[in-house]
Amino acid sequence: MRSKRKGEDRRHTINILEQLGNASLLILLMLLWGNEIQSLAISIAAFMVAIVLATREFIQCFMGFIYYLGAKPFRVGDWIQMNNIVGEVVEMDWAKTALLEVDHESFSYTGKHVYVPNSQLVTQTVKNLNFLRRYTLHSFSIINEPSVNPYSLLPTFIAKAKGHCEYFRDVAERYKGLIERHMEVEFIQIDPDIAVETNQFAKLKVTVSLFCPTAEAHALQQKISADWMDLWHSALQGQTLEKQASSQTVDNN
């Protein structure tokens, strides 16, 4: 029920006058202290900018860690490549990722620890090389003078290369299937692939590609290279003997 009052009700007018008075007082204070308020606002803004600039790297590292939690591009124990550094992830926190460095040619541990800021997870390309821990796609080249027809040596050379890889073929087949099912694409060839071409110096270049155990990649490279050089020098000696025989025949005639 509304209260009954005699005479005119001036409460609404009084309330408006009070609000106008408060607003006028606020405006008056702003006019009097305008410069001080502006200086305070500028100081606060400059302080906040300084804080952001001083902690920018930490903020980026934290954002990189948030990205890692969301995307999960790798986990502790995986092999990754970041900034041309290959290593095994051994530890990770909100600021950095610790890697145990791996030599990208021999795939052996160097014994060095590399600490990478998490900010680079966002700004740099990260490659997950975890499947290289056991088997790798290893490729190497042998350079020779173009003095022998290399195609005459290929059948024997391919047979020798396959012989070096025969003992791990069954395991390689299973590991190949595991990798290709995970990546949903077929790109691995079990048998050694050998290509013959010339380089920019008109030298003969023989490139051998293997899918082999990571720990044995370097040893297999040495064995296969030795087989090629044996075949190459045997062919050169055969050519030399043929030339000598031809020269003796000409001289006798």
C-alpha positions as a Python dict, from the first residue, in 0.01 Angstrom:
ca = {
    (1, 'M'): (0, 0, 0),
    (2, 'R'): (123, 347, -82),
    (3, 'S'): (181, 581, 208),
    (4, 'K'): (-62, 869, 229),
    (5, 'R'): (97, 1212, 248),
    (6, 'K'): (-72, 1546, 264),
    (7, 'G'): (41, 1815, 24),
    (8, 'E'): (280, 1784, -279),
    (9, 'D'): (533, 1496, -285),
    (10, 'R'): (875, 1652, -355),
    (11, 'R'): (1095, 1345, -298),
    (12, 'H'): (1157, 1290, -669),
    (13, 'T'): (1268, 1651, -714),
    (14, 'I'): (1495, 1633, -412),
    (15, 'N'): (1655, 1310, -543),
    (16, 'I'): (1726, 1468, -882),
    (17, 'L'): (1881, 1772, -717),
    (18, 'E'): (2105, 1549, -506),
    (19, 'Q'): (2224, 1355, -813),
    (20, 'L'): (2292, 1678, -1003),
    (21, 'G'): (2488, 1807, -706),
    (22, 'N'): (2701, 1493, -692),
    (23, 'A'): (2765, 1510, -1066),
    (24, 'S'): (2859, 1879, -1041),
    (25, 'L'): (3098, 1802, -756),
    (26, 'L'): (3259, 1522, -955),
    (27, 'I'): (3300, 1745, -1260),
    (28, 'L'): (3448, 2021, -1044),
    (29, 'L'): (3700, 1779, -892),
    (30, 'M'): (3796, 1652, -1236),
    (31, 'L'): (3847, 2009, -1356),
    (32, 'L'): (4059, 2092, -1053),
    (33, 'W'): (4264, 1770, -1057),
    (34, 'G'): (4254, 1702, -1432),
    (35, 'N'): (4628, 1731, -1484),
    (36, 'E'): (4704, 1513, -1182),
    (37, 'I'): (4454, 1246, -1295),
    (38, 'Q'): (4597, 1251, -1647),
    (39, 'S'): (4953, 1218, -1515),
    (40, 'L'): (4842, 929, -1291),
    (41, 'A'): (4674, 752, -1582),
    (42, 'I'): (4983, 797, -1802),
    (43, 'S'): (5206, 668, -1520),
    (44, 'I'): (4990, 361, -1471),
    (45, 'A'): (4985, 293, -1847),
    (46, 'A'): (5364, 336, -1873),
    (47, 'F'): (5412, 105, -1574),
    (48, 'M'): (5191, -162, -1729),
    (49, 'V'): (5374, -136, -2064),
    (50, 'A'): (5709, -167, -1884),
    (51, 'I'): (5585, -476, -1698),
    (52, 'V'): (5465, -634, -2024),
    (53, 'L'): (5794, -560, -2204),
    (54, 'A'): (5999, -691, -1912),
    (55, 'T'): (5801, -1015, -1890),
    (56, 'R'): (5732, -1060, -2262),
    (57, 'E'): (5957, -1366, -2297),
    (58, 'F'): (5799, -1529, -1993),
    (59, 'I'): (5452, -1457, -2127),
    (60, 'Q'): (5545, -1608, -2465),
    (61, 'C'): (5694, -1914, -2292),
    (62, 'F'): (5376, -1960, -2091),
    (63, 'M'): (5164, -1926, -2407),
    (64, 'G'): (5388, -2185, -2574),
    (65, 'F'): (5323, -2420, -2283),
    (66, 'I'): (4948, -2360, -2317),
    (67, 'Y'): (4981, -2442, -2689),
    (68, 'Y'): (5167, -2764, -2601),
    (69, 'L'): (4894, -2869, -2358),
    (70, 'G'): (4632, -2814, -2626),
    (71, 'A'): (4808, -2952, -2935),
    (72, 'K'): (5026, -3225, -2774),
    (73, 'P'): (5279, -3230, -3066),
    (74, 'F'): (5513, -3450, -2860),
    (75, 'R'): (5567, -3589, -2513),
    (76, 'V'): (5857, -3668, -2283),
    (77, 'G'): (6065, -3945, -2441),
    (78, 'D'): (5995, -3846, -2804),
    (79, 'W'): (6262, -3740, -3051),
    (80, 'I'): (6195, -3397, -3198),
    (81, 'Q'): (6370, -3149, -3425),
    (82, 'M'): (6354, -2779, -3339),
    (83, 'N'): (6577, -2506, -3488),
    (84, 'N'): (6798, -2768, -3660),
    (85, 'I'): (6850, -2935, -3320),
    (86, 'V'): (6756, -3301, -3288),
    (87, 'G'): (6709, -3440, -2940),
    (88, 'E'): (6509, -3654, -2701),
    (89, 'V'): (6264, -3466, -2478),
    (90, 'V'): (6370, -3539, -2119),
    (91, 'E'): (6187, -3265, -1928),
    (92, 'M'): (5934, -2990, -1983),
    (93, 'D'): (5786, -2717, -1766),
    (94, 'W'): (5598, -2392, -1831),
    (95, 'A'): (5916, -2205, -1935),
    (96, 'K'): (6142, -2445, -2124),
    (97, 'T'): (6184, -2783, -2295),
    (98, 'A'): (6498, -2983, -2211),
    (99, 'L'): (6645, -3201, -2487),
    (100, 'L'): (6919, -3464, -2479),
    (101, 'E'): (7093, -3381, -2808),
    (102, 'V'): (7113, -3646, -3082),
    (103, 'D'): (7357, -3624, -3374),
    (104, 'H'): (7140, -3601, -3687),
    (105, 'E'): (7388, -3799, -3898),
    (106, 'S'): (7487, -4090, -3674),
    (107, 'F'): (7166, -4080, -3462),
    (108, 'S'): (7371, -4125, -3145),
    (109, 'Y'): (7351, -3919, -2826),
    (110, 'T'): (7610, -3643, -2797),
    (111, 'G'): (7578, -3614, -2420),
    (112, 'K'): (7476, -3247, -2439),
    (113, 'H'): (7158, -3104, -2289),
    (114, 'V'): (6982, -2830, -2487),
    (115, 'Y'): (6725, -2603, -2322),
    (116, 'V'): (6475, -2451, -2565),
    (117, 'P'): (6233, -2173, -2455),
    (118, 'N'): (5870, -2277, -2495),
    (119, 'S'): (5806, -1959, -2695),
    (120, 'Q'): (5966, -2134, -2991),
    (121, 'L'): (5691, -2397, -2990),
    (122, 'V'): (5466, -2128, -3138),
    (123, 'T'): (5713, -1939, -3359),
    (124, 'Q'): (5923, -2229, -3494),
    (125, 'T'): (5849, -2553, -3678),
    (126, 'V'): (5863, -2859, -3453),
    (127, 'K'): (5916, -3200, -3615),
    (128, 'N'): (5830, -3517, -3426),
    (129, 'L'): (6096, -3776, -3514),
    (130, 'N'): (5990, -4037, -3262),
    (131, 'F'): (5977, -4319, -3516),
    (132, 'L'): (6350, -4260, -3584),
    (133, 'R'): (6436, -4390, -3239),
    (134, 'R'): (6436, -4749, -3369),
    (135, 'Y'): (6436, -4731, -3749),
    (136, 'T'): (6537, -4452, -3981),
    (137, 'L'): (6529, -4361, -4348),
    (138, 'H'): (6903, -4330, -4397),
    (139, 'S'): (7050, -4195, -4721),
    (140, 'F'): (7411, -4143, -4827),
    (141, 'S'): (7606, -4082, -5149),
    (142, 'I'): (7932, -4214, -5296),
    (143, 'I'): (8124, -4000, -5545),
    (144, 'N'): (8355, -4149, -5813),
    (145, 'E'): (8523, -4044, -6134),
    (146, 'P'): (8311, -4145, -6437),
    (147, 'S'): (8571, -4395, -6557),
    (148, 'V'): (8363, -4712, -6520),
    (149, 'N'): (8013, -4794, -6639),
    (150, 'P'): (7825, -4804, -6306),
    (151, 'Y'): (7525, -4989, -6447),
    (152, 'S'): (7737, -5296, -6508),
    (153, 'L'): (7808, -5309, -6134),
    (154, 'L'): (7454, -5246, -6011),
    (155, 'P'): (7319, -5607, -6007),
    (156, 'T'): (7604, -5732, -5791),
    (157, 'F'): (7600, -5419, -5575),
    (158, 'I'): (7223, -5440, -5513),
    (159, 'A'): (7255, -5806, -5415),
    (160, 'K'): (7533, -5724, -5166),
    (161, 'A'): (7333, -5433, -5019),
    (162, 'K'): (7026, -5654, -4974),
    (163, 'G'): (7244, -5915, -4807),
    (164, 'H'): (7354, -5665, -4543),
    (165, 'C'): (6989, -5580, -4469),
    (166, 'E'): (6842, -5928, -4475),
    (167, 'Y'): (6883, -6008, -4103),
    (168, 'F'): (6649, -5726, -3990),
    (169, 'R'): (6402, -5745, -4278),
    (170, 'D'): (6119, -5909, -4080),
    (171, 'V'): (6137, -5653, -3798),
    (172, 'A'): (6161, -5371, -4053),
    (173, 'E'): (5843, -5497, -4224),
    (174, 'R'): (5651, -5487, -3895),
    (175, 'Y'): (5788, -5146, -3801),
    (176, 'K'): (5711, -5014, -4151),
    (177, 'G'): (5349, -5126, -4113),
    (178, 'L'): (5323, -4961, -3772),
    (179, 'I'): (5457, -4628, -3898),
    (180, 'E'): (5246, -4621, -4214),
    (181, 'R'): (4927, -4708, -4025),
    (182, 'H'): (4998, -4429, -3779),
    (183, 'M'): (5070, -4173, -4053),
    (184, 'E'): (4806, -4311, -4294),
    (185, 'V'): (5042, -4302, -4592),
    (186, 'E'): (5275, -4553, -4756),
    (187, 'F'): (5621, -4408, -4815),
    (188, 'I'): (5874, -4664, -4685),
    (189, 'Q'): (6064, -4908, -4904),
    (190, 'I'): (6225, -5204, -4730),
    (191, 'D'): (6480, -5299, -4995),
    (192, 'P'): (6775, -5060, -5048),
    (193, 'D'): (6706, -4804, -5318),
    (194, 'I'): (7005, -4713, -5535),
    (195, 'A'): (7014, -4417, -5776),
    (196, 'V'): (7293, -4328, -6020),
    (197, 'E'): (7343, -3972, -6142),
    (198, 'T'): (7608, -3706, -6199),
    (199, 'N'): (7668, -3402, -5983),
    (200, 'Q'): (7749, -3043, -6081),
    (201, 'F'): (8118, -3135, -6123),
    (202, 'A'): (8042, -3414, -6374),
    (203, 'K'): (8137, -3673, -6114),
    (204, 'L'): (7949, -3999, -6079),
    (205, 'K'): (7715, -3996, -5777),
    (206, 'V'): (7563, -4316, -5639),
    (207, 'T'): (7294, -4254, -5375),
    (208, 'V'): (7182, -4535, -5146),
    (209, 'S'): (6865, -4511, -4935),
    (210, 'L'): (6794, -4757, -4654),
    (211, 'F'): (6521, -4825, -4401),
    (212, 'C'): (6734, -4969, -4126),
    (213, 'P'): (6785, -4977, -3747),
    (214, 'T'): (6889, -4633, -3631),
    (215, 'A'): (7176, -4765, -3420),
    (216, 'E'): (7325, -4952, -3717),
    (217, 'A'): (7280, -4691, -3991),
    (218, 'H'): (7644, -4574, -3981),
    (219, 'A'): (7786, -4929, -3978),
    (220, 'L'): (7566, -5030, -4273),
    (221, 'Q'): (7679, -4721, -4464),
    (222, 'Q'): (8042, -4823, -4417),
    (223, 'K'): (7981, -5183, -4528),
    (224, 'I'): (7781, -5087, -4837),
    (225, 'S'): (8033, -4816, -4930),
    (226, 'A'): (8316, -5071, -4898),
    (227, 'D'): (8130, -5311, -5130),
    (228, 'W'): (8087, -5040, -5393),
    (229, 'M'): (8450, -4933, -5378),
    (230, 'D'): (8564, -5298, -5410),
    (231, 'L'): (8347, -5344, -5718),
    (232, 'W'): (8463, -5010, -5857),
    (233, 'H'): (8834, -5080, -5818),
    (234, 'S'): (8793, -5435, -5950),
    (235, 'A'): (8629, -5291, -6262),
    (236, 'L'): (8912, -5038, -6297),
    (237, 'Q'): (9173, -5313, -6266),
    (238, 'G'): (8985, -5517, -6526),
    (239, 'Q'): (8990, -5222, -6764),
    (240, 'T'): (9363, -5173, -6703),
    (241, 'L'): (9438, -5540, -6774),
    (242, 'E'): (9230, -5528, -7091),
    (243, 'K'): (9422, -5222, -7211),
    (244, 'Q'): (9754, -5388, -7134),
    (245, 'A'): (9649, -5704, -7316),
    (246, 'S'): (9535, -5499, -7615),
    (247, 'S'): (9865, -5307, -7618),
    (248, 'Q'): (10067, -5630, -7608),
    (249, 'T'): (9859, -5773, -7891),
    (250, 'V'): (9921, -5463, -8103),
    (251, 'D'): (10294, -5475, -8025),
    (252, 'N'): (10318, -5846, -8116),
    (253, 'N'): (10146, -5783, -8442),
}
